[in-house]
Amino acid sequence: MTGIVQWLLANPIFLIPILLLVAILLFAILKRLIKMAVIVAIASILYLVLVEYFGAGP
């Protein structure tokens, strides 16, 4: 593993595309996580409004 890292550091022409792919992958993962967090937050707010409006039940 250290041999691969040393080889990449010695050849930055290969390091740049790999870092770009990693950055794109991280951005895609973060975008999905943020989207899921927004959906959960909206669903929670709607649930709380619904419970407050109709009451907790009998």
C-alpha positions in Angstrom: 0.0 0.0 0.0 2.8 2.4 0.8 4.4 1.6 -2.5 1.3 2.8 -4.3 1.2 6.0 -2.3 4.9 6.7 -2.9 4.4 6.0 -6.6 1.5 8.4 -6.8 3.4 11.1 -5.0 6.3 10.6 -7.4 4.0 10.9 -10.4 1.5 13.7 -9.8 0.1 13.4 -13.3 -1.7 10.3 -12.0 -2.5 11.8 -8.7 -4.6 14.7 -10.0 -7.3 12.6 -11.7 -7.6 10.3 -8.7 -8.0 13.2 -6.4 -10.7 14.7 -8.7 -12.6 11.4 -8.7 -12.4 11.2 -4.9 -13.7 14.8 -4.6 -16.6 14.1 -7.0 -17.5 10.9 -5.0 -17.4 12.7 -1.7 -19.5 15.6 -3.1 -22.1 13.1 -4.4 -22.2 11.3 -1.0 -22.6 14.6 0.9 -25.3 15.8 -1.4 -27.3 12.7 -0.8 -26.9 12.9 2.9 -27.9 16.5 3.0 -31.0 15.7 0.8 -32.0 12.9 3.2 -31.5 15.2 6.2 -33.8 17.8 4.6 -36.4 15.3 3.9 -36.3 13.9 7.4 -36.5 17.4 8.8 -39.5 18.3 6.7 -41.3 15.1 7.6 -40.6 15.7 11.3 -42.0 19.2 11.1 -45.1 18.0 9.3 -45.6 15.3 11.9 -45.3 17.7 14.7 -47.7 20.1 13.1 -50.2 17.3 12.5 -49.9 16.1 16.1 -50.3 19.6 17.4 -53.3 20.3 15.1 -55.3 17.1 15.7 -54.1 16.5 19.3 -52.4 13.5 20.8 -55.5 11.3 20.5 -58.1 10.0 22.9 
